[in-house]
Amino acid sequence: MTPDPAAQAEAPDPAAPAASPGGPRRRGFLKALSLAIGAVLSAAMAVPVLRYVLFPARARTVDSGDEPIAVADEGAVRAGGPPVRAEIVAAAQRDGWAKGGPARLGACWLVRAPDGAIRAFTAACPHLGCAVEWDAGAGKFRCPCHASAFGVGGDREWGPAKRGLDPLDVRVEGGRILVRFRRFAADRARRAPI
């Protein structure tokens, strides 16, 4: 006699493991736990990859432009002496992922005030941005382009410039003069950094 297939389907298989209490719930918890751990690890690995990919988009073109840059020794600017012209050069320049050598930002004039403090002015005329030069005979800064003149303190004396020379933040550390470079909008009466 042949066994009934329906009866065999209902009978438990003696080789199968016994069902554990709470089996489906525990499997669901373990599945959710492994997915959460995988998500955390994936996010942790994605952060450096995204920083690498997005770095050039957020990077400044020139490093150190916002920070003070050493331009001269303090002893170079003497009381009662002529103003000293100094180049402002950033330590590094970036172009995407490449980092290059020094980058020239501009120039400034350093003057020691009667009280002993050192002052710095941009070397660009506030009229149209021509390079201002020191005229030792007249004791004035002069713009060779449109004949503006400025006193040793940076104040406007005559010419088409609508304001005096633009001052820069300056400080002395360890015998070195540090200047924070800024550009200003030209041909305006009010000073506006750009």
Secondary structure, DSSP 8 states (H G I E B T S, - for coil): ----HHHHHHS--TTS----TTHHHHHHHHHHHHHHHHHHHHHHHHHHHHHHHHHHHHS-SBTTSSS-EEEEEGGGS-TTS--EEEEEEES-EEETTEEES-EEEEEEEEEE-TTS-EEEEESB-TTT--B-EEETTTTEEE-TTT--EE-TTS-EEESS-SS---EEEEEEETTEEEEE---B-SS-SS--B-
